[in-house]
């Protein structure tokens, strides 16, 4: 299989899974294993194509971001609260990411950790779906300081590959009484500073491993992840509003179990 085809496949995986509660990092690790490639070799590529998925959020919600930007210039309270909430949820990941970055990088090459995290996360979704009592929250700007900070702390669990950043933040928000739509949109918006920061940090740390020859592969992965993520985000809210997160929970449990069986037989 050519590197170009691998780049396309991984771009599809990134776009499909980045905003679903199934762990994009975990799926990228398992995908490289299934394709017979070294996960460590493709680790930088997988990080570099994340901005493609982030761009999909910018394109789909550009009106929201423009309204917030205009509101900041006029000191509109809703715009200020919007930015405040994102920053409060973002900072815990910055602190822990810088403190435990080396440990996280080691875990990123362990497919067994991914498989177990998928299974445990699946059961966690089922529990939250059953017992959480979310109510209409009034949008991201209406979240409290405490809710935003708590979601930020929960997001740190996603540093374990297989946990899922979107899954952790959405379930954390629902556990705090936030409705599914607001929880999902807050997760989308929070991805922008979180993934952008992680991408910049990792590319800077490993800048010696990235050559001009890799730019073509990264470019195709970036574009594919953008297109697929754009489609997924549009469909995701409709699916969870109608069916909840149960289907994703069972998918995680089945996928994690299948991965463990496959890894044990290699």
N, C-alpha and C positions, 0 to 999 in steps of 0.2 A: 504494500500500500504506500502511495507517495505521500510526502509530507504535506502537499497541498490538500489532498483529500482528508488527511487527519485534521488539518486546520479547519476545514469546512465542517467536519463532524463535531469537533470540539466547540466551534462557534455556535452550531445548532444546540448542543447540550447546554452551553452557557446561557443562550437566549431563552431556551425553554425553562430552565430551572432557577435562574437568578431571583425571580420575584415570586416563585411558588414556594410553599413551605416544605421543600423536599431536599434542600441543600445543593446549591450549584457546585460548590467546591468538592463536596463528596462525590457528586456524579462525574465531575471532571476527572477526579482521581480514579474512580472505578472505570471510566471510559478508557483512559490511557492504559490501564491494566488489561482490560478486555481486548484492546487493540494490539496488545503485546508490546507496548512502548514503555520506556522508563518514565515513571511519574516525575522523577526529579528533573529530567531533561526538559519536560514540557511545563514545569511549574511556572516559570517566568512567562511563558506564552499565555497560560491560563489566567494569570494576573493581568497581563497587558491587554487582553480583549475585554475585560470587565467594563471599561468606559463605553464600549459599544452599547451594552445594556443600559448604562446610565443615560446615554444620549436619548434612548427611547423614552425615558421618563421626561426629559426636558422637552422633547418634541410634543408629546401627548399633553403635557400640563403647562405649556408655555404661557397660556393666558393667566393661569394661576400665579406663575412666577412673576409675570409682568405686573400684575395687580399688587403683589407683595412688594415688588421693587418701588412702584409708584407710592405705595402706602408708607414705605420707610422714609421717603423724601418729605412726606407731609406729616410724619409722625403719627400715622393712623394706628390705633391701639391693636387692631386685629393683625396687621402686618408685623408689628413689633412682637406680638405674642407668638406668631407663626415662627419667626426666626429664633426667638428665645427658646421655644420648645425643641426645635431641631438641634440647637447648640447644646442644650442640657442633655439631650439623648445621645449626642455625638461624643462628648468629652470623655465619658467612662471608657469607651473603646480606644480612644487615643492613649489614655494613661496606661491601660492594661496591655494594649498592643505594643507600646514602646518597652514596657517592663518585661513582657514575656514573649517577645518576638521570636527569639531563637528556639524556645520550646515549641511554639506554634509551628515553625518551619519543619521541625522534626516530625510532628504529628501529621503534617500535610502529605507525607509519603507513606502513611500507614493505612492501608485499605481496610484492615480489620477494625480499626477504630471507627472508620466511616460506617461500616456495616452495622456495628453495634449502636452507634449514634442514630442511625436511621430507624432502627427498631424501637429504641427507647423513646425517640422523638415521636414516633407514630402513636405509641400508647399515651404519651403526654397530650397529644392533640385530642385523642378520644376523651380523655379526662376533662380537659378544658371545655370541649364542646358540650359535654354533658352537664357540667356543674357551673360554668360561668354564666353570669346574668348580665350580659351587655345591654346597654340602653342607648338611645339616640344621643350622640355626644356633641353635635353642633360643629363638627369639623376640627381640623388640626389646631387652629388658633384658639379653640375653646378648651383645650386640654390644660390641666393645672400644672404647676411647677413640679409637684410631687409625682404626678402621673408620667410626665416626660422624663424625669430623672430615673424613675423606676424602669421604664421601658429601655432607657439607655443601659442600665445595669444588666437587664435581662439579655440585651443584645450581645453582651460580652460572652455569653455562653456559646455563641456561634463561632468563637475562635477555635472551638473544637470541631474539626472537620466532620461533616455529617449532621451537625445539629441544625443548621439552616438559620441564616441571619433573618430572613423574612419570617420564617416560622416562629423563631424566638420572639421577635418584636410584635408580631400579630397576636400570638397567644398571650404574651405578657400584657398587651393592651386590653385584650378581651377579659383577662383575669381581673383587670382594674375597672371593669364595667364599661369599656368603650365598645361601640358597635363595630360590626365586621368591616363596613365600608371605610369608616374613619381609621380603623386599625390598619387596614390594608394600604390606604393612601399615605398614612404616616410612615409606614414601612417603606413605601416607594420613595418618598421624599428623603427619608433618613439614609437611604442607600447612596444618595448623591455625595454628601461629604464623607461618609464612611468608606465607600469603595474607592472614591477618588483619592482620599488620603492614603489608604492601604496600597493602592496602585503606585502612587508617587514614591512612597517609602520603599516598597520592594524593588521597584525599578532602579531607584537610586542606590540601594544596597548592593544590587546585583548588576550594576551598569556594565561591568566588565564582561558579563556573560551574554550581553545583547549586542549582536553585530548587525551591520547593514543588510547582510544576507537574510536576517530574520524579519526585516521590515515588511517584506511582501507577505509572508505567512501571517504576521500579526495584523496586517491591513485586511486580509480576507477574513480572518477570524473576527475582527472588529466589526466589519460590515455585516457579516452573517448574524452575529449575536445581536446587533442593532435591529435588523429586520425581524428576526424571530421574537425578540423581547417586545417589540412594538405590538406584534400580533397577540402575544401572550397576555400582556397587561390589559389590552382591550377586552379580552375574553374572561380574564381572571375574576374581575369584580362581578360580572354577571353570574359566573359559576358559583362563587362562594355565597352570593346573596340568595341564590335559589337552593343550593345543595349543602352549604356549609363546608367545613374542612374535613369531614369524615372520609371522603374518597381519597384525599391526600394521605390521611393517616394510614389507611389500609395499604395504599401503594407503598409507603415507606416501610411498613412491616414486611410486606411480601418481598420488596426489593432488597432490604437488608438481610433477610433470611436467605434469599437466593444467593446473595453475594457471599455470605458466610459459607454456604455449602460449596460454592464454586472455588473459593479461596482454599478451603480445606482439602479439595481434591487435586489441586495443582501439583 
